[in-house]
Structure formats: structure tokens, C-alpha cells
Amino acid sequence: MASNSKGESLEDSKYGPLEEYLRSLPVSQQDITMTFEFIEQVLNDQLPVEAYGEYEWWGNQKPGMNVEVVPWMDAGWMVDTVEFREKWVRFVRQ
């Protein structure tokens, strides 16, 4: 069973499905742009209100700073661009 950097099972983490999705992408893929709607489909849950208007929510901080950061950084990705008006985020491989 896979776990995140906090030792939690990905299945028990709200953001585990996003981490699993990013991990499943081919190593040759260096970036991916995802709409907020698509991320919510992956999560089978809504993103928090903060995700729709706060850059800090999407910040690439060290684990422990924001719970939301851990899944994509644990999967080897970083947020490159967030577009709130069009509701999308671009991840790039670390």
C-alpha cells in the first residue's frame, strides 16, 4: 500500500488520488495542465474555496507547511502556473 510523506495511506488521504494520478503519468511527460474541474473528478471531491483564489494554496512549500502541497511534491511534481480566471493549474516534473 502506497503512503505519502506523512506516512498516511494514499487511500486515506483526500489528495491521495491526485498523487496517484500524477505518479501514473509516463516519466517522459514533463508537464501537465489540469483544470480545477478535472482535479475534482480525480479527487471525487471539491477543492476548497482557497484553491480558487489563493496562490499560497498551490505554493510549492516543504511538506508540513500545507497539506495540499504534499501530494504533488511527493509524486515528483511542482506547480508552475495557476490561472484562477480560467481555473487551471500547470504542474512540471521536479
VENBELJO-V676021 format. One record per residue. N is the residue number from 1. RES is the residue in one small letter. SS is DSSP state (hx for helix, st for strand, lp for the rest). OMEGA is omega in whole degrees, 0 to 359 (999 if undefined). Layout:
n=[N:N]
res=[RES:RES]
ss=[SS:SS]
omega=[OMEGA:OMEGA]
This chain:
n=[1:2:3:4:5:6:7:8:9:10:11:12:13:14:15:16:17:18:19:20:21:22:23:24:25:26:27:28:29:30:31:32:33:34:35:36:37:38:39:40:41:42:43:44:45:46:47:48:49:50:51:52:53:54:55:56:57:58:59:60:61:62:63:64:65:66:67:68:69:70:71:72:73:74:75:76:77:78:79:80:81:82:83:84:85:86:87:88:89:90:91:92:93:94]
res=[m:a:s:n:s:k:g:e:s:l:e:d:s:k:y:g:p:l:e:e:y:l:r:s:l:p:v:s:q:q:d:i:t:m:t:f:e:f:i:e:q:v:l:n:d:q:l:p:v:e:a:y:g:e:y:e:w:w:g:n:q:k:p:g:m:n:v:e:v:v:p:w:m:d:a:g:w:m:v:d:t:v:e:f:r:e:k:w:v:r:f:v:r:q]
ss=[lp:lp:st:lp:lp:lp:lp:lp:st:hx:hx:hx:lp:lp:lp:hx:hx:hx:hx:hx:hx:hx:hx:hx:lp:lp:lp:lp:lp:lp:st:st:st:st:st:hx:hx:hx:hx:hx:hx:hx:hx:lp:lp:lp:lp:lp:hx:hx:hx:hx:lp:lp:hx:hx:hx:hx:lp:lp:lp:lp:lp:lp:lp:lp:hx:hx:hx:hx:hx:hx:hx:hx:lp:lp:st:st:st:st:st:st:st:lp:lp:lp:lp:st:st:st:st:st:st:lp]
omega=[181:177:180:183:177:180:179:174:178:180:181:183:178:185:177:179:177:177:179:180:180:178:184:182:181:180:181:180:185:178:176:175:183:174:176:179:179:178:178:176:178:181:189:182:178:170:178:180:181:181:182:181:181:179:181:181:182:185:178:181:178:178:181:180:177:179:184:182:188:185:183:178:176:180:177:182:174:175:179:184:172:179:185:182:181:174:174:178:178:176:174:179:178:999]
